[in-house]
Amino acid sequence: MDDRAPRSSLPTLLAAAALALLCVAGPAAAKTATPVAARSGLELASAAAQSWSGDAVLVYVENDEALDAAAGTSPRWSYLFYSASHDRARVWSVRDDRIVVAEDLDIRFDAPPVAAGWLDSGAAIAAAERGAGDVVRKLNGAHLETMLLMRGAFSEGDPDATTWTLVYRAPGAPSLFVVVSAADGKVQRTWRG
């Protein structure tokens, strides 16, 4: 009987080391996506939506990754479309000019389409800064966490208005919501919650 421990071959050891390095370095070595404005992925998402259903209309846009508030950009944006013929909503998430997620929503989302010609994300942030910047600056450590574009949900004066809603978060404080008209950039309202 041979009591010696089995020997690992050099190729096996090298393969194991390489695998360990890939596991550790993989996330760091992943390509960093270029942050872009919300409209940058719209054409691709719209083409996919029209392929899915000819009556698909854009009903919602939101950042899927962290925002660069100074530029109004994010590495990834999601675009939600609704099809009356399918009676279903489907979302496409775009990163680096590629669709990285495409899936049906399991909830009913019969929402009106956003108006054509909406302000892009950078213009919406600039408008929020002009109209509500003093309120935002009073929040110590506040950062813009979410931007969402939709029609009617947060507009008090005109339920058909397409608006951007910007959500600012600060440690130990309620979130600040700033609703900006996607047509003319006027701040419609702010609230904490």
N, C-alpha and C positions, 0 to 999 in steps of 0.2 A: 504494500500500500504506500502511496506517495503522499506525505503530509505537507508538502510544500504548497504554498498559496499559488493559485493560478496567476500567470503573468499576463499582463495586458500588453497587447502589441502597441508599438509606437503609433501606427495609424489610428488605432482606437482612441488612444490618449489625445492625439491631436484633434480628432473629430469631436471628442467630448469638450476639449478646451474651446474649440471654435464655436460650438453650440452654446456654451456658457457665455462667451463674449457676445454672441448675437443676442442672447436673452437680456443681457445687461445693457448693451449699446443700442439695441434695436429702437427703443423709443427716442433716444437722443439722436440717432442717425436718421430718423424719419424726416422726410422733406417738410420744411416749414412752408405752409401755404401763404401766399401773398394776400394781405387784406385788400378787399375791394369794396366798392360802394354797392348798395342793394340792387341797383339796376343791372349790374354787370352779368349776373346769371339769369336774368329774366328771359332773354331770347332763347337760351337753351331749355330752360324749364317750360316755357310756352310751347316750344316745338314738341317737347315730350308730351305735354298735356294735350295738344291738338292731335297727336298720334294716338293717344289713349281715347280721346273723345272729341269729336269735332265741335261740340258745344261747350267745351270746358272754358270757364272764366276764372280769372285770378281773383281770389277773395281775401288773401292774407299773405303778408310777408313778414319774416322775423329773422333776426340774427341767430345762428346756431352755435356760434363760438364767440369768444370775447370781442368786445368792440374797442376800436381805437377812437375814442371820443373826439380827439382833435381833428381827425380826418373823416369821421363818419363811415369807417370801414370795418369789415370783419372778414376773416378768412373763409367763412361759410355762411350762406343765407338759405333759408327755406322758403318755398313758394307753394302755397296751397291753392288748388284749383277745385272748383265745383262743377259737376256735370249734372244737369237736370235730367238728361236722358238715362243716365246711370243711377240717378238719385244717390250720388256718392261723391265724396271728396277724396282727393289724392294729393299727396305732398311729394315734392321733389326738393332735395337738398343739394346745392351746388357748391363745390369747392375746387379751386384751381381749374375752372372751366370744364369740370366733369360732374356728372350726376353721381353722388356718392350714396344717396338714399332715394328710393322711390317706393312709396307704399300707400295703400288705401288706409283711410281713417276708419276705425271701427265705431265711431260715433256719428250721429247725424249732424251735419254741418251745412245746412242749407242757408248760406249767407249771400248777401248781394255782392256783385263784383265791385272791386275798387274802381274809381274813376280813372280814365286814361289821363296821361300827362301829370302824374303825381310827382311831387318833389322827390329827388333822390335823398338818400340817407344823410349825406354831408350837408345838404341845404337844410334839411329838417333839424339837424343838430345846431347849425348856425342860427336858425330861427328861434329855437328853444333858448339858446344862449342870449340872444337879443331880448327876448320877451320875458324870460324867467331866470336869467343868469344870476341875479342877486339872490334869489331864493336858493338856487343850487349851491352857490358859494357859501351860504350860511351853514351848510351841512359839512361838518368836519370829516374829511376822509371819504367824501361821497365820490362814487364812480358810476358811470353810465353802464348799467348791466344789460338792459334789454331795450330793443326798439321793435315795435310792431306796427304794421300798416294794415288798416282795415276800414271798412265803411260802416258808420253808424253806431258802433258800440259805445264809444266814449264821448260822442259829440252831443252836447246838451241842446244847442240851438238848432241844429239841422241834422236830423237822423239819417239823411242821405249823404252827408259829408264824408269824404275819405280823409282820414287823419292818421298821423303818426302819433303813437303813444310812446314816450320815452320814460323808462323807469330807472331812477337813480337810487342807489343804496348806499347807506352809511352805517358804520358800526354803531349799535345801540340806539338807532333812530328808525322811526317808521320810513318806509320807502316814499320817495317823492315821485309823483306821476305828473308829467307835462304833456298835454295834448296840443299838437300843432296841426293846423290845417295843411293838408298835403297839396292844396291848390294854391294858396297864397302865402304860406309860411307864418300866418298869425297864430300866436298862442291863444288857444280857446279857453283853456282852464288849467289849473294845477290843483292837486290835492295830495294829502299825506295819508298813508294807509299801510 
